[in-house]
């Protein structure tokens, strides 16, 4: 069953951006959950909300967003949360990313680890759950958590306990870093390439290098686990090598530790100061600011999860704060994360099939302890 479910889920090319095949996978998940007796609702996120919150806007245009919300009781005790979108496969794959390939107990394919393998673990548990339980399967976690954010803000979902299945095996995430994301648009003057103009790309390159040196150095002295990534996403106004680009936009990405406050003002000050010192004409816009999160490691849910991991695999799991953001911060309750994957966003992404089953056993144990 694990191989069949994983194969089906991986075959849906739910690549984000822009947000492909969300309708198709939502219908599949709806039918899957109905088969085990769950009441299922598909929630369409309104376009205005997506446009306002989607960091890659307007690439979402023409692609609808759907949340699959299912439960087996009116008042669920535990809420499972997972996202079905995946990052683009990019280069370096030895197999086709959207066709599952199994080699030596490992299943290869985009999303196997992050986090369609987690969805399979959850499904195995839900199919035999004896306690009131609910699951949300959401889009756009890979672009700031729009699906879960909408669910909490608009549908007021408020369970007592939440379990998320991002790749962490065999450890338990008790929190995560947040992310502040934005764009820096540098302005020059467009001209014919044979004549020359004011090249916005070159100015942007100089700007990015200075930001990395000055601000990157500052945050590393502050906390070595904080990351700064510039230019992962770019927009070139010319899109032609015969034109000197008059504008060039590059992305800004900076992680936020759970202890940090007022990061947005710090970021704005550094970017604006550096830009002025370089005498660069630019615009800086922040598109998303999601703070970090951490649960008390002595909380009831953490203690139960720790004991269940010990029973299932006979090891003491580490209780970690993940450097990778996930959707825990949106839930105003006790949230833990444990999922069968071990890595995310890599070419040749894989998950150990045995761990998919083991994580389901851990989920079973947690539910039995909480009922």
C-alpha positions as CSV (number, residue, x, y, z in Angstrom):
1,X,0.0,0.0,0.0
2,X,2.8,2.5,0.9
3,X,4.4,2.1,-2.6
4,X,1.1,2.6,-4.4
5,X,0.1,5.7,-2.4
6,X,3.5,7.2,-2.8
7,X,3.5,6.5,-6.5
8,X,0.1,8.1,-6.9
9,X,1.1,11.2,-4.9
10,X,4.4,11.7,-6.6
11,X,2.8,11.5,-10.0
12,X,0.9,14.7,-9.4
13,X,3.3,17.5,-10.5
14,X,2.3,19.9,-7.7
15,X,5.1,22.3,-8.4
16,X,5.2,25.6,-6.6
17,X,5.7,28.1,-8.1
18,X,3.3,28.4,-9.9
19,X,1.0,25.9,-8.2
20,X,0.3,23.2,-10.7
21,X,-2.2,20.3,-10.4
22,X,-3.6,21.4,-7.1
23,X,-7.2,20.6,-8.2
24,X,-6.2,17.1,-9.3
25,X,-4.4,16.1,-6.2
26,X,-7.1,17.6,-3.9
27,X,-9.8,15.4,-5.6
28,X,-7.6,12.4,-5.2
29,X,-7.0,13.1,-1.5
30,X,-10.7,13.8,-1.0
31,X,-11.7,10.4,-2.4
32,X,-8.9,8.6,-0.5
33,X,-10.1,10.0,2.9
34,X,-13.8,9.4,2.1
35,X,-12.9,5.7,1.6
36,X,-11.9,5.4,5.2
37,X,-15.1,7.1,6.5
38,X,-13.9,10.7,6.9
39,X,-16.1,13.7,6.3
40,X,-14.2,15.7,3.7
41,X,-14.4,19.3,2.5
42,X,-12.4,21.0,-0.2
43,X,-11.9,24.7,0.6
44,X,-11.0,27.0,-2.3
45,X,-8.8,29.9,-1.2
46,X,-10.0,33.2,-2.8
47,X,-7.8,34.8,-5.4
48,X,-7.5,38.1,-3.6
49,X,-6.0,36.4,-0.5
50,X,-3.5,34.5,-2.6
51,X,-2.6,37.5,-4.7
52,X,-1.9,39.5,-1.4
53,X,0.2,36.8,0.2
54,X,1.9,34.8,-2.6
55,X,5.6,35.8,-2.7
56,X,5.9,34.8,-6.4
57,X,2.8,36.9,-7.5
58,X,1.7,37.1,-10.4
59,X,3.0,33.6,-11.3
60,X,-0.1,32.2,-9.4
61,X,-2.5,33.7,-12.0
62,X,-4.7,31.0,-13.4
63,X,-3.8,28.4,-10.7
64,X,-6.5,27.9,-8.0
65,X,-5.5,26.9,-4.5
66,X,-7.4,24.2,-2.5
67,X,-7.3,22.9,1.1
68,X,-8.5,19.4,1.8
69,X,-10.0,19.3,5.3
70,X,-11.2,16.0,6.7
71,X,-12.3,14.6,10.1
72,X,-13.9,11.6,11.7
73,X,-15.7,13.5,14.5
74,X,-17.2,16.9,15.2
75,X,-14.7,17.8,17.9
76,X,-11.2,16.5,16.9
77,X,-8.6,16.1,19.6
78,X,-5.7,15.9,17.3
79,X,-5.1,17.7,14.0
80,X,-2.6,16.4,11.4
81,X,-1.2,18.9,8.9
82,X,0.7,18.3,5.7
83,X,1.4,20.2,2.5
84,X,1.1,18.6,-1.0
85,X,3.0,21.2,-3.0
86,X,6.6,20.6,-4.0
87,X,9.5,22.7,-5.1
88,X,10.6,22.5,-8.8
89,X,12.9,19.5,-9.5
90,X,15.6,21.5,-11.2
91,X,18.7,19.7,-12.5
92,X,20.7,16.7,-11.3
93,X,18.1,13.9,-11.2
94,X,19.1,10.4,-12.2
95,X,15.4,9.4,-12.6
96,X,12.3,11.2,-13.7
97,X,11.2,13.2,-10.6
98,X,7.5,12.5,-11.0
99,X,7.6,8.8,-11.4
100,X,8.4,6.8,-8.3
101,X,11.4,4.6,-8.4
102,X,12.3,2.1,-5.6
103,X,15.8,1.0,-5.0
104,X,17.0,-0.9,-1.9
105,X,14.0,0.1,0.3
106,X,14.2,3.8,-0.8
107,X,11.5,5.5,-2.8
108,X,12.9,8.2,-5.1
109,X,10.8,11.1,-6.5
110,X,10.1,14.8,-5.9
111,X,8.1,15.1,-2.7
112,X,8.8,11.7,-1.3
113,X,10.6,13.3,1.7
114,X,9.0,16.7,1.6
115,X,6.4,15.8,2.3
116,X,4.2,13.2,0.5
117,X,5.9,10.5,2.5
118,X,4.5,12.2,5.6
119,X,1.0,12.2,4.0
120,X,1.2,8.4,3.5
121,X,2.3,7.9,7.2
122,X,-0.7,10.0,8.3
123,X,-3.1,8.2,6.0
124,X,-2.0,4.8,7.5
125,X,-2.7,6.1,11.0
126,X,-6.0,7.8,10.1
127,X,-7.4,4.6,8.5
128,X,-7.4,2.9,11.9
129,X,-7.7,5.9,14.3
130,X,-10.0,5.3,17.2
131,X,-9.9,8.9,18.5
132,X,-11.5,12.1,17.2
133,X,-9.0,13.3,14.6
134,X,-8.7,15.8,11.8
135,X,-6.3,16.4,8.9
136,X,-5.6,19.4,6.7
137,X,-3.7,18.9,3.4
138,X,-2.7,22.3,2.2
139,X,-1.1,24.1,-0.7
140,X,1.7,26.7,-0.8
141,X,3.7,25.7,2.3
142,X,6.7,26.2,0.0
143,X,5.8,29.8,-0.6
144,X,5.3,30.9,3.0
145,X,2.4,28.8,4.3
146,X,-0.6,30.4,2.6
147,X,-2.8,27.2,2.9
148,X,-2.4,26.8,6.6
149,X,-2.4,30.5,7.3
150,X,-5.8,30.8,5.4
151,X,-7.2,27.8,7.3
152,X,-6.4,29.3,10.7
153,X,-7.4,32.9,9.8
154,X,-10.6,32.1,7.9
155,X,-11.9,28.8,9.2
156,X,-10.7,29.2,12.8
157,X,-9.4,25.7,13.2
158,X,-8.3,25.3,16.8
159,X,-7.4,21.7,17.9
160,X,-5.7,21.0,21.2
161,X,-2.8,19.1,19.6
162,X,-1.2,19.4,16.1
163,X,1.2,16.9,14.4
164,X,3.1,17.9,11.3
165,X,5.0,15.5,9.1
166,X,7.9,17.5,7.6
167,X,11.1,15.4,7.1
168,X,12.8,15.0,10.5
169,X,13.3,11.3,11.1
170,X,14.2,10.0,13.6
171,X,14.1,13.3,15.5
172,X,11.3,15.5,16.8
173,X,11.1,19.2,15.8
174,X,9.8,21.3,18.7
175,X,10.1,24.5,16.8
176,X,11.4,26.2,13.7
177,X,13.1,29.3,12.4
178,X,10.9,31.8,10.6
179,X,11.6,33.6,7.3
180,X,11.4,37.2,6.1
181,X,11.2,37.4,2.3
182,X,11.2,40.2,-0.1
183,X,12.5,41.7,-3.4
184,X,15.1,44.3,-4.2
185,X,14.4,46.1,-7.6
186,X,17.5,47.9,-8.9
187,X,17.0,50.6,-11.5
188,X,19.3,51.6,-14.3
189,X,18.6,52.8,-17.9
190,X,17.7,50.5,-20.7
191,X,19.6,50.8,-24.0
192,X,20.8,48.9,-27.0
193,X,23.6,46.5,-26.0
194,X,25.9,47.8,-28.7
195,X,25.6,51.4,-27.4
196,X,25.4,50.8,-23.7
197,X,23.3,52.2,-20.9
198,X,23.1,52.0,-17.1
199,X,23.2,48.3,-16.5
200,X,20.8,47.4,-13.7
201,X,22.1,43.8,-13.5
202,X,25.7,45.0,-12.7
203,X,24.4,47.5,-10.1
204,X,22.3,44.7,-8.6
205,X,25.2,42.4,-8.4
206,X,27.3,45.0,-6.7
207,X,24.4,45.7,-4.3
208,X,23.9,42.0,-3.5
209,X,27.6,41.4,-2.8
210,X,27.7,44.3,-0.4
211,X,24.5,43.1,1.4
212,X,26.1,39.7,1.8
213,X,29.3,41.2,3.2
214,X,27.8,43.8,5.5
215,X,24.5,42.4,6.6
216,X,25.4,38.8,6.2
217,X,28.4,39.3,8.4
218,X,26.3,41.0,11.0
219,X,23.7,38.3,11.3
220,X,26.4,35.5,11.4
221,X,28.0,37.3,14.4
222,X,24.5,37.5,15.9
223,X,23.6,33.8,15.4
224,X,25.5,31.4,13.1
225,X,22.3,29.4,12.4
226,X,20.6,32.4,10.8
227,X,20.8,32.2,7.0
228,X,20.8,34.9,4.3
229,X,20.1,34.0,0.7
230,X,20.1,36.5,-2.1
231,X,19.0,36.0,-5.8
232,X,17.3,32.6,-5.5
233,X,14.6,34.2,-7.6
234,X,15.3,37.0,-10.2
235,X,13.4,39.1,-12.7
236,X,15.2,40.7,-15.6
237,X,13.3,43.5,-17.3
238,X,15.0,43.0,-20.7
239,X,15.0,39.2,-21.1
240,X,17.2,39.7,-24.2
241,X,21.0,39.8,-24.5
242,X,20.7,42.7,-27.0
243,X,19.4,45.0,-24.4
244,X,21.1,46.6,-21.4
245,X,18.7,45.8,-18.6
246,X,17.0,48.9,-17.2
247,X,15.7,47.0,-14.1
248,X,16.9,43.9,-12.3
249,X,15.1,42.4,-9.3
250,X,16.5,39.8,-7.0
251,X,15.0,38.0,-4.0
252,X,15.9,38.6,-0.4
253,X,15.5,35.7,2.1
254,X,16.6,35.8,5.7
255,X,15.7,33.2,8.4
256,X,14.5,34.3,11.8
257,X,15.3,32.5,15.1
258,X,12.4,31.9,17.5
259,X,14.0,34.4,20.0
260,X,14.2,37.3,17.6
261,X,11.9,40.3,17.5
262,X,11.6,43.4,15.3
263,X,13.5,41.8,12.5
264,X,11.7,43.7,9.8
265,X,12.9,47.1,10.9
266,X,16.5,45.8,11.2
267,X,16.4,44.4,7.6
268,X,14.9,47.6,6.2
269,X,17.6,49.7,7.9
270,X,20.5,47.7,6.6
271,X,19.2,47.4,3.1
272,X,18.4,51.1,2.9
273,X,21.7,52.2,4.4
274,X,23.8,50.0,2.1
275,X,21.8,51.2,-1.0
276,X,22.3,54.8,-0.1
277,X,26.1,54.3,0.5
278,X,26.4,52.8,-2.9
279,X,24.2,55.5,-4.4
280,X,21.9,52.9,-6.0
281,X,18.4,53.7,-7.2
282,X,16.3,50.8,-5.9
283,X,13.0,49.7,-4.3
284,X,12.9,47.2,-1.5
285,X,9.6,45.4,-0.7
286,X,8.9,42.8,2.0
287,X,6.4,40.1,0.8
288,X,6.3,37.8,3.7
289,X,7.3,37.9,7.4
290,X,6.7,34.6,9.3
291,X,8.3,34.5,12.8
292,X,10.0,31.5,14.4
293,X,8.2,29.1,16.8
294,X,9.2,26.9,19.7
295,X,7.1,24.7,22.0
296,X,8.2,24.0,25.6
297,X,10.1,20.7,25.4
298,X,8.5,19.6,28.7
299,X,5.0,20.0,27.3
300,X,2.7,17.0,27.3
301,X,2.7,16.4,23.5
302,X,6.5,16.4,23.3
303,X,6.9,14.0,26.2
304,X,4.4,11.6,24.6
305,X,6.0,11.8,21.2
306,X,9.5,11.2,22.7
307,X,8.3,8.1,24.5
308,X,6.5,6.8,21.3
309,X,9.7,7.2,19.2
310,X,11.6,5.2,21.8
311,X,9.1,2.4,21.7
312,X,9.0,2.3,17.9
313,X,12.7,2.5,17.0
314,X,14.5,2.0,20.4
315,X,16.4,5.3,20.3
316,X,16.2,8.6,22.2
317,X,15.2,11.2,19.6
318,X,16.8,14.6,19.6
319,X,14.3,17.5,20.2
320,X,15.4,20.1,17.8
321,X,14.5,23.6,16.5
322,X,14.5,23.2,12.8
323,X,16.4,25.8,10.7
324,X,13.8,25.1,8.0
325,X,10.5,26.9,8.4
326,X,7.3,24.9,8.4
327,X,3.7,25.7,9.3
328,X,3.7,25.2,13.1
329,X,3.8,28.9,13.8
330,X,0.2,29.4,12.5
331,X,-1.3,27.1,15.1
332,X,-1.9,28.7,18.5
333,X,-1.6,25.4,20.4
334,X,0.8,22.5,21.1
335,X,2.5,21.5,17.9
336,X,5.2,19.0,17.1
337,X,6.8,17.7,13.9
338,X,7.9,14.3,13.1
339,X,8.0,12.9,9.5
340,X,9.6,10.0,7.7
341,X,11.9,12.0,5.4
342,X,15.5,13.0,6.1
343,X,16.2,15.7,3.6
344,X,14.3,18.3,1.5
345,X,14.6,20.1,-1.8
346,X,17.5,18.0,-3.1
347,X,17.8,16.3,-6.5
348,X,17.1,12.6,-6.2
349,X,14.9,13.2,-3.2
350,X,14.1,9.9,-1.4
351,X,12.4,8.4,1.6
352,X,13.0,5.1,3.3
353,X,9.8,3.0,2.9
354,X,10.3,1.3,6.3
355,X,10.4,4.8,8.0
356,X,7.1,5.7,6.4
357,X,5.6,2.8,8.3
358,X,7.6,3.4,11.5
359,X,6.4,7.0,11.6
360,X,2.8,5.8,11.2
361,X,3.4,3.5,14.2
362,X,4.6,6.6,16.2
363,X,1.5,8.5,15.2
364,X,-0.6,5.5,16.4
365,X,1.2,5.5,19.7
366,X,0.7,9.3,20.2
367,X,-3.1,9.0,19.5
368,X,-3.5,6.1,21.9
369,X,-1.7,8.0,24.6
370,X,-3.8,11.1,24.2
371,X,-7.3,9.5,24.1
